[in-house]
Amino acid sequence: MLDHLVAMTDDTGMIQHATHDIPNRATGYCTDDIARALIVAVNASRRGATEATGKRLVTTYLAYLHDSQTPDGWFHNFMGYDRSWQDHRGTADSFGRALWGLGHCMRFAPRDSWRRIAARLFVAALPHVDDLEHLRSRAYAALGIVHALEAPDTDRLVLRAALVAAVRPIADAFAREASTDWRWCEPVMTYDNARLPEALIRAGQALDDVRLTNAGLQMLAFYASVVIEGETFVPVGNDGWFPRGGTKARYGQQPIEAAGMIDASLAAYAASGDPANLRHAEIALDWFFGGNTAGALLVSNGGCCDGIDPQGASCNMGAESTLAYLHSAMALVRPSVARLQIVR
């Protein structure tokens, strides 16, 4: 299952893009991908990956994030294949995803040394959360903080305050934008949409805040009505997105949308007990295995095609797509979701 992940990872990090299933070294590396790779590698190390493979992947990704953190606690994003940073300051999304990956590592890493390093980087970055301007960046950071709250030896008061700061603007945007026919927090649905309601649901559960949980459940239910067409997951495409009052773009479909739908649906099931959410997770996973508008199998040797366009599936298997698939497959074999023991 980890064949392509291993092939895409060298002693610096995970190469961003691939030509077919061959790493395209000219594209270098990015914190966006490395943070997500850290989550997958930690999960793999807990699920029986060989000791050598698990150790190499987790330590490689943690070393990258350690190097990418700037003195003020922010992160670089893009690194060239020559190991030189291509930016002075990374994007807000890459910052949020770095917190997400580090928080996950703090909570779930099987080695104390990995948890300690992740915590040190996380704590140095945390003061920047309230500076984030974009809702998705805040959602990614919130997911990391939720994990950090469950990690040992953390300052829960500080983390709870940071979590409130991260998700309050998402909840406020939902209250401002939502109407009877548009239960969403923005005037346009764009990318990685399900992470927005997921952040509200998980934050609401962590903070015991019913208002946040209910807002997230309402948003996710509306989103499901947009992207679940019968028994097929049809995410919002990046060729035009989905503006309020407009038409949903059906292409290009991206694997991160399926991964987000799975995680958000599982969070909603945990919060509400509604089995419809489990079915939505199953449908989103099937998107990788032919349950899509192209009828295409997107997965091969642990790698995943980069998306679906009107002509069909991409032949390339880059980092983001592969990590989205691996993250999704691991999410749906958790012991806590007994009836979703899906082995592909």
Sine and cosine of phi, psi and omega as CSV:
sin_phi,cos_phi,sin_psi,cos_psi,sin_omega,cos_omega
0.00,0.00,-0.49,0.87,-0.05,-1.00
-0.99,-0.11,0.16,0.99,-0.11,-0.99
-0.81,0.58,-0.76,0.65,-0.07,-1.00
-0.95,0.31,-0.59,0.81,0.06,-1.00
-0.86,0.51,-0.71,0.70,0.02,-1.00
-0.90,0.43,-0.67,0.75,0.00,-1.00
-0.89,0.45,-0.54,0.84,-0.04,-1.00
-0.99,0.11,-0.15,0.99,-0.10,-1.00
-0.95,-0.32,0.81,-0.58,0.13,-0.99
-0.94,-0.33,-0.33,-0.95,-0.07,-1.00
-0.99,0.16,0.05,1.00,0.08,-1.00
-0.97,-0.25,-0.71,0.70,-0.05,-1.00
0.06,-1.00,-0.36,-0.93,0.00,-1.00
-0.98,-0.20,0.82,-0.57,0.02,-1.00
-0.88,0.48,0.65,-0.76,-0.09,-1.00
-0.90,0.43,-0.75,0.67,-0.18,-0.98
-0.79,-0.61,0.26,-0.97,0.01,-1.00
-0.70,-0.71,0.46,-0.89,0.20,-0.98
-0.97,-0.23,0.93,-0.37,-0.26,-0.96
0.83,0.56,-0.86,-0.51,0.01,-1.00
-0.93,-0.36,0.39,0.92,0.01,-1.00
-0.96,-0.27,0.80,-0.60,-0.02,-1.00
-0.83,0.55,0.72,-0.69,0.06,-1.00
-0.99,-0.12,1.00,-0.04,-0.14,-0.99
-0.88,0.47,-0.46,0.89,-0.02,-1.00
-0.88,0.47,-0.34,0.94,-0.03,-1.00
-1.00,0.08,-0.15,0.99,0.09,-1.00
0.92,0.40,-0.56,-0.83,-0.15,-0.99
-0.73,-0.69,0.30,-0.95,0.14,-0.99
-0.52,-0.85,0.53,-0.85,0.01,-1.00
-0.87,0.49,-0.58,0.81,0.06,-1.00
-0.76,0.66,-0.75,0.66,-0.04,-1.00
-0.97,0.23,-0.66,0.76,-0.07,-1.00
-0.89,0.46,-0.62,0.78,0.01,-1.00
-0.89,0.45,-0.67,0.75,0.04,-1.00
-0.94,0.34,-0.58,0.81,0.05,-1.00
-0.90,0.43,-0.58,0.82,0.03,-1.00
-0.88,0.48,-0.67,0.74,0.03,-1.00
-0.87,0.50,-0.74,0.67,-0.01,-1.00
-0.89,0.45,-0.68,0.73,-0.04,-1.00
-0.92,0.40,-0.65,0.76,0.06,-1.00
-0.89,0.46,-0.70,0.71,0.03,-1.00
-0.89,0.46,-0.65,0.76,0.01,-1.00
-0.90,0.43,-0.62,0.78,-0.02,-1.00
-0.92,0.38,-0.39,0.92,0.04,-1.00
-1.00,0.02,-0.18,0.98,-0.11,-0.99
-0.91,-0.41,0.35,0.94,0.14,-0.99
0.99,-0.15,0.19,0.98,0.14,-0.99
-0.86,0.51,0.53,-0.85,-0.02,-1.00
-0.84,0.54,0.52,-0.86,-0.06,-1.00
-0.84,0.55,-0.69,0.73,-0.03,-1.00
-0.91,0.42,-0.69,0.72,-0.01,-1.00
-0.92,0.40,-0.75,0.66,-0.01,-1.00
-0.87,0.50,-0.70,0.72,0.00,-1.00
-0.89,0.46,-0.71,0.71,-0.03,-1.00
-0.89,0.45,-0.70,0.71,-0.05,-1.00
-0.92,0.40,-0.77,0.63,-0.05,-1.00
-0.89,0.45,-0.71,0.70,-0.04,-1.00
-0.92,0.38,-0.57,0.82,0.05,-1.00
-0.90,0.44,-0.72,0.69,-0.04,-1.00
-0.94,0.34,-0.63,0.77,0.05,-1.00
-0.90,0.43,-0.64,0.77,0.02,-1.00
-0.89,0.46,-0.63,0.78,0.04,-1.00
-0.88,0.47,-0.74,0.67,-0.02,-1.00
-0.91,0.42,-0.59,0.81,0.06,-1.00
-0.87,0.50,-0.69,0.72,-0.01,-1.00
-0.95,0.31,-0.50,0.86,-0.09,-1.00
-0.98,0.20,-0.29,0.96,-0.03,-1.00
-0.96,0.27,0.77,-0.64,0.00,-1.00
-1.00,0.09,0.25,-0.97,-0.07,-1.00
-0.84,0.55,-0.45,0.89,-0.02,-1.00
-1.00,0.03,0.04,1.00,0.06,-1.00
0.99,-0.16,-0.15,0.99,0.08,-1.00
-0.97,0.24,-0.11,-0.99,0.01,-1.00
-0.72,-0.70,0.62,-0.79,0.32,-0.95
-0.92,0.40,0.30,-0.95,0.11,-0.99
-0.90,-0.43,-0.87,0.49,-0.16,-0.99
-1.00,-0.08,0.77,-0.63,0.10,-0.99
-0.85,-0.53,0.74,-0.67,0.07,-1.00
-0.96,0.29,0.25,-0.97,0.02,-1.00
-0.89,0.45,-0.33,0.94,0.05,-1.00
-0.99,0.12,0.15,0.99,0.02,-1.00
0.94,0.35,0.38,0.93,0.08,-1.00
-0.98,-0.21,0.67,-0.74,0.01,-1.00
-0.94,0.34,0.68,-0.73,-0.04,-1.00
-0.99,-0.15,0.06,1.00,0.00,-1.00
-0.60,-0.80,0.30,-0.95,0.10,-0.99
-1.00,-0.01,-0.46,0.89,-0.06,-1.00
-0.46,-0.89,0.79,-0.62,-0.02,-1.00
-0.96,0.28,0.12,-0.99,-0.01,-1.00
-0.95,0.31,0.30,-0.95,0.05,-1.00
-0.91,0.42,-0.61,0.80,0.03,-1.00
-0.90,0.45,-0.67,0.75,0.00,-1.00
-0.91,0.41,-0.57,0.82,0.09,-1.00
-0.89,0.46,-0.75,0.66,-0.01,-1.00
-0.87,0.49,-0.66,0.75,0.00,-1.00
-0.93,0.37,-0.56,0.83,0.07,-1.00
-0.87,0.49,-0.70,0.71,0.05,-1.00
-0.88,0.47,-0.62,0.78,0.01,-1.00
-0.88,0.47,-0.77,0.64,0.00,-1.00
-0.89,0.46,-0.66,0.75,-0.01,-1.00
-0.93,0.38,-0.66,0.75,0.04,-1.00
-0.88,0.47,-0.66,0.75,0.05,-1.00
-0.88,0.48,-0.69,0.73,0.02,-1.00
-0.90,0.44,-0.66,0.76,0.05,-1.00
-0.84,0.54,-0.61,0.80,-0.08,-1.00
-0.99,0.10,-0.65,0.76,-0.23,-0.97
-0.92,-0.40,-0.23,0.97,-0.06,-1.00
-0.86,0.51,0.71,-0.70,-0.05,-1.00
-0.98,0.20,-0.12,0.99,0.02,-1.00
-0.93,-0.38,0.71,-0.70,0.00,-1.00
-0.88,0.48,-0.62,0.79,-0.02,-1.00
-0.90,0.44,-0.63,0.78,0.05,-1.00
-0.90,0.43,-0.67,0.74,0.00,-1.00
-0.91,0.42,-0.63,0.77,-0.02,-1.00
-0.92,0.40,-0.69,0.72,0.01,-1.00
-0.91,0.42,-0.70,0.72,0.03,-1.00
-0.86,0.51,-0.67,0.74,-0.01,-1.00
-0.90,0.45,-0.65,0.76,-0.01,-1.00
-0.89,0.46,-0.70,0.71,0.02,-1.00
-0.92,0.40,-0.65,0.76,-0.01,-1.00
-0.88,0.47,-0.75,0.66,-0.03,-1.00
-0.88,0.47,-0.63,0.78,0.01,-1.00
-0.91,0.41,-0.51,0.86,-0.04,-1.00
-1.00,0.07,-0.44,0.90,-0.19,-0.98
-0.80,0.60,-0.62,0.79,-0.03,-1.00
-0.87,0.50,-0.30,0.95,-0.03,-1.00
-0.99,0.14,-0.16,0.99,-0.11,-0.99
-0.84,0.54,-0.68,0.74,-0.06,-1.00
-0.94,0.33,-0.19,0.98,0.03,-1.00
-1.00,0.04,-0.17,0.99,-0.08,-1.00
-0.93,0.37,0.75,-0.66,-0.08,-1.00
-0.99,-0.11,-0.41,0.91,-0.13,-0.99
-0.98,-0.19,0.60,-0.80,-0.09,-1.00
-0.90,0.43,-0.63,0.77,-0.01,-1.00
-0.93,0.38,-0.62,0.78,0.06,-1.00
-0.85,0.52,-0.65,0.76,0.04,-1.00
-0.92,0.38,-0.61,0.79,0.02,-1.00
-0.90,0.44,-0.70,0.71,0.02,-1.00
-0.88,0.48,-0.71,0.70,0.01,-1.00
-0.88,0.48,-0.65,0.76,-0.01,-1.00
-0.88,0.48,-0.64,0.77,0.01,-1.00
-0.89,0.46,-0.62,0.79,0.06,-1.00
-0.92,0.39,-0.65,0.76,-0.01,-1.00
-0.92,0.40,-0.62,0.78,0.06,-1.00
-0.85,0.53,-0.68,0.73,0.05,-1.00
-0.90,0.43,-0.70,0.72,-0.03,-1.00
-0.87,0.49,-0.53,0.85,0.03,-1.00
-0.89,0.46,-0.42,0.91,-0.01,-1.00
-1.00,-0.10,-0.03,1.00,0.01,-1.00
-0.99,0.14,0.41,-0.91,0.01,-1.00
-0.96,0.29,0.46,-0.89,0.16,-0.99
0.86,0.52,0.72,0.69,0.05,-1.00
-0.89,-0.46,0.38,-0.93,0.02,-1.00
-1.00,0.07,1.00,-0.10,-0.12,-0.99
-0.91,0.42,-0.55,0.84,0.02,-1.00
-0.90,0.44,-0.70,0.71,0.03,-1.00
-0.90,0.43,-0.69,0.73,-0.03,-1.00
-0.92,0.39,-0.63,0.77,0.03,-1.00
-0.89,0.45,-0.65,0.76,0.03,-1.00
-0.90,0.43,-0.65,0.76,0.01,-1.00
-0.92,0.40,-0.60,0.80,0.02,-1.00
-0.91,0.41,-0.68,0.73,0.06,-1.00
-0.86,0.51,-0.71,0.71,0.00,-1.00
-0.89,0.46,-0.58,0.82,-0.04,-1.00
-0.94,0.34,-0.67,0.74,-0.15,-0.99
-0.99,-0.13,-0.28,0.96,-0.03,-1.00
-0.83,0.56,-0.71,0.71,0.01,-1.00
-0.89,0.46,-0.50,0.87,0.05,-1.00
-0.93,0.37,-0.72,0.70,0.03,-1.00
-0.90,0.44,-0.66,0.75,0.02,-1.00
-0.90,0.44,-0.63,0.78,0.02,-1.00
-0.91,0.41,-0.60,0.80,0.05,-1.00
-0.90,0.43,-0.70,0.71,0.02,-1.00
-0.88,0.48,-0.56,0.83,-0.03,-1.00
-0.98,0.20,-0.64,0.77,-0.15,-0.99
-1.00,-0.05,-0.44,0.90,-0.18,-0.98
-0.95,0.32,0.58,-0.82,0.12,-0.99
-0.61,-0.79,-0.03,-1.00,-0.06,-1.00
-0.89,0.46,-0.49,0.87,-0.04,-1.00
-0.95,-0.32,0.12,0.99,-0.01,-1.00
-0.51,-0.86,1.00,0.10,-0.06,-1.00
-1.00,-0.01,0.93,0.37,-0.10,-1.00
-0.60,-0.80,0.23,-0.97,-0.11,-0.99
-0.98,-0.20,0.06,1.00,0.00,-1.00
-0.63,-0.78,0.36,-0.93,0.04,-1.00
-0.98,0.21,-0.20,0.98,0.02,-1.00
-0.67,-0.74,0.76,-0.65,0.19,-0.98
-0.99,0.15,0.80,-0.60,-0.04,-1.00
-0.88,-0.48,-0.96,-0.29,-0.14,-0.99
-0.92,-0.38,0.40,-0.92,0.07,-1.00
0.73,0.68,0.72,0.69,-0.19,-0.98
-0.91,0.42,-0.64,0.77,-0.11,-0.99
-0.92,0.40,-0.30,0.95,0.01,-1.00
-0.91,0.41,-0.41,0.91,0.00,-1.00
-0.93,0.37,-0.82,0.58,0.07,-1.00
-0.92,0.40,-0.54,0.84,0.03,-1.00
-0.86,0.51,-0.69,0.73,-0.01,-1.00
-0.88,0.48,-0.66,0.75,0.02,-1.00
-0.91,0.40,-0.68,0.73,-0.02,-1.00
-0.90,0.44,-0.75,0.66,-0.05,-1.00
-0.93,0.37,-0.62,0.79,0.05,-1.00
-0.92,0.40,-0.67,0.74,0.02,-1.00
-0.87,0.50,-0.65,0.76,0.03,-1.00
-0.93,0.36,-0.65,0.76,-0.02,-1.00
-0.92,0.38,-0.58,0.82,-0.06,-1.00
-1.00,-0.09,-0.04,1.00,-0.09,-1.00
0.82,0.57,0.73,0.69,-0.04,-1.00
-0.92,-0.40,0.98,-0.20,-0.07,-1.00
-0.89,0.45,-0.57,0.82,-0.02,-1.00
-0.88,0.47,-0.70,0.71,0.01,-1.00
-0.91,0.42,-0.71,0.71,0.00,-1.00
-0.86,0.50,-0.73,0.68,-0.03,-1.00
-0.91,0.42,-0.62,0.78,0.05,-1.00
-0.88,0.47,-0.69,0.72,0.02,-1.00
-0.90,0.44,-0.66,0.76,0.01,-1.00
-0.91,0.42,-0.64,0.77,0.05,-1.00
-0.90,0.44,-0.69,0.72,0.01,-1.00
-0.89,0.46,-0.70,0.72,-0.04,-1.00
-0.92,0.39,-0.63,0.78,0.03,-1.00
-0.88,0.48,-0.67,0.74,0.04,-1.00
-0.91,0.41,-0.69,0.72,0.00,-1.00
-0.87,0.49,-0.66,0.75,0.03,-1.00
-0.87,0.49,-0.60,0.80,0.01,-1.00
-0.92,0.40,-0.37,0.93,0.01,-1.00
-1.00,0.09,-0.63,0.77,-0.19,-0.98
-0.95,-0.30,-0.24,0.97,0.07,-1.00
-0.99,-0.14,0.94,-0.34,-0.01,-1.00
-0.93,-0.36,0.99,-0.15,-0.10,-0.99
0.92,0.40,-0.92,-0.39,0.03,-1.00
-0.92,-0.39,0.41,0.91,-0.04,-1.00
-0.80,-0.60,0.70,-0.71,0.09,-1.00
-1.00,0.05,0.86,-0.51,0.00,-1.00
-0.80,-0.59,1.00,0.03,-0.10,-1.00
-0.94,0.35,0.27,-0.96,0.11,-0.99
-0.91,0.41,0.81,-0.59,-0.02,-1.00
-1.00,0.08,0.37,-0.93,-0.01,-1.00
-1.00,0.10,0.00,1.00,0.04,-1.00
-1.00,-0.02,0.87,0.49,0.03,-1.00
0.84,-0.54,-0.26,0.97,0.03,-1.00
0.85,0.52,-0.49,-0.87,0.00,-1.00
-0.63,-0.78,1.00,-0.01,0.03,-1.00
-0.97,0.23,0.53,-0.85,0.04,-1.00
-0.84,0.55,0.77,-0.63,-0.02,-1.00
0.99,0.16,-0.02,1.00,-0.03,-1.00
-0.96,-0.29,-0.38,-0.93,-0.03,-1.00
-0.93,-0.38,0.68,-0.74,0.02,-1.00
-0.93,0.36,0.77,-0.63,0.14,-0.99
-0.95,0.30,0.76,-0.65,-0.06,-1.00
-1.00,-0.07,-0.20,0.98,0.00,-1.00
-0.61,-0.79,0.42,-0.91,-0.20,0.98
-0.99,0.15,0.72,-0.70,0.01,-1.00
-0.99,0.13,0.68,-0.73,-0.08,-1.00
-0.89,-0.46,0.62,-0.78,0.01,-1.00
-0.87,0.50,-0.48,0.88,-0.01,-1.00
-0.88,0.47,-0.42,0.91,0.01,-1.00
-0.93,0.36,-0.64,0.77,0.03,-1.00
-0.92,0.39,-0.68,0.73,0.01,-1.00
-0.88,0.48,-0.69,0.73,0.02,-1.00
-0.90,0.44,-0.64,0.76,0.01,-1.00
-0.90,0.44,-0.63,0.77,0.01,-1.00
-0.90,0.44,-0.78,0.63,-0.02,-1.00
-0.88,0.48,-0.70,0.71,-0.03,-1.00
-0.91,0.42,-0.64,0.77,-0.01,-1.00
-0.92,0.40,-0.62,0.78,0.05,-1.00
-0.92,0.38,-0.61,0.79,0.07,-1.00
-0.89,0.45,-0.66,0.75,0.01,-1.00
-0.91,0.41,-0.63,0.78,0.04,-1.00
-0.89,0.45,-0.67,0.74,0.01,-1.00
-0.89,0.46,-0.56,0.83,-0.04,-1.00
-0.99,0.12,-0.55,0.84,-0.16,-0.99
-0.92,-0.40,-0.41,0.91,-0.08,-1.00
0.97,0.23,0.10,0.99,-0.03,-1.00
-0.97,0.24,0.91,-0.42,-0.05,-1.00
-0.91,0.42,-0.30,0.95,0.05,-1.00
-0.86,0.51,-0.52,0.86,0.01,-1.00
-0.92,0.38,-0.59,0.80,0.08,-1.00
-0.90,0.44,-0.64,0.77,0.02,-1.00
-0.90,0.43,-0.64,0.77,0.03,-1.00
-0.89,0.46,-0.62,0.79,0.06,-1.00
-0.89,0.45,-0.68,0.73,0.03,-1.00
-0.88,0.48,-0.70,0.72,-0.02,-1.00
-0.89,0.45,-0.65,0.76,0.01,-1.00
-0.92,0.40,-0.62,0.79,0.06,-1.00
-0.91,0.41,-0.62,0.78,0.00,-1.00
-0.88,0.47,-0.37,0.93,0.06,-1.00
-0.82,0.57,-0.58,0.81,0.00,-1.00
-0.95,0.32,-0.38,0.92,-0.18,-0.98
-0.91,-0.42,0.47,0.88,0.08,-1.00
0.95,-0.30,-0.21,0.98,0.04,-1.00
-0.99,0.13,0.85,0.52,-0.05,-1.00
-0.65,-0.76,0.11,-0.99,-0.09,-1.00
-0.91,0.41,-0.33,0.94,0.03,-1.00
-1.00,-0.07,-0.17,0.98,-0.09,-1.00
0.88,0.48,0.49,0.87,-0.15,-0.99
-0.97,-0.23,0.67,-0.74,0.19,-0.98
-0.98,0.22,0.87,-0.49,-0.11,-0.99
-0.99,-0.12,-0.17,0.99,-0.16,-0.99
-0.93,-0.38,0.69,-0.72,0.08,-1.00
-0.44,-0.90,0.80,-0.60,0.05,-1.00
0.80,0.60,0.59,0.80,0.03,-1.00
0.99,0.15,-0.01,1.00,0.07,-1.00
-0.98,-0.21,0.30,-0.95,-0.04,-1.00
-0.71,-0.70,0.67,-0.74,0.06,-1.00
-0.86,0.51,0.48,-0.88,-0.12,-0.99
-0.97,0.26,-0.15,0.99,0.05,-1.00
0.41,-0.91,-0.09,-1.00,-0.02,-1.00
-0.80,-0.60,0.79,-0.61,0.10,-1.00
-0.89,-0.45,0.08,-1.00,-0.01,-1.00
-0.83,0.56,-0.45,0.89,-0.01,-1.00
-0.99,0.15,-0.18,0.98,-0.02,-1.00
0.82,-0.57,-0.35,-0.94,-0.07,-1.00
-0.99,0.15,0.56,-0.83,0.11,-0.99
-0.90,0.43,0.52,-0.86,0.04,-1.00
-1.00,0.00,-0.12,0.99,-0.05,-1.00
-1.00,-0.08,0.50,-0.87,-0.04,-1.00
-0.78,-0.63,1.00,0.10,-0.05,-1.00
-0.99,0.10,-0.04,-1.00,-0.09,-1.00
-0.91,0.42,-0.79,0.61,-0.08,-1.00
-0.84,0.55,-0.69,0.72,-0.05,-1.00
-0.92,0.39,-0.71,0.70,-0.01,-1.00
-0.89,0.45,-0.67,0.74,0.01,-1.00
-0.92,0.40,-0.60,0.80,0.05,-1.00
-0.87,0.48,-0.69,0.73,0.02,-1.00
-0.91,0.42,-0.76,0.65,-0.04,-1.00
-0.88,0.48,-0.67,0.74,0.05,-1.00
-0.85,0.52,-0.70,0.72,-0.04,-1.00
-0.91,0.41,-0.72,0.69,-0.04,-1.00
-0.89,0.46,-0.64,0.77,0.01,-1.00
-0.93,0.35,-0.58,0.81,0.00,-1.00
-0.89,0.46,-0.55,0.84,-0.10,-1.00
-1.00,-0.08,0.19,0.98,0.16,-0.99
-0.88,-0.48,0.31,0.95,0.04,-1.00
-0.92,0.40,0.65,-0.76,0.01,-1.00
-0.83,0.55,-0.48,0.88,-0.05,-1.00
-0.95,0.31,-0.23,0.97,0.03,-1.00
-0.93,-0.37,0.96,0.27,-0.23,-0.97
-0.85,0.52,-0.63,0.78,-0.10,-1.00
-1.00,0.10,-0.01,1.00,0.01,-1.00
-0.94,-0.35,0.68,0.73,0.03,-1.00
-0.99,0.16,0.97,0.24,-0.10,-0.99
-1.00,-0.06,0.84,-0.54,0.05,-1.00
-0.88,-0.48,0.85,-0.52,-0.06,-1.00
-0.94,-0.33,0.00,0.00,0.00,0.00
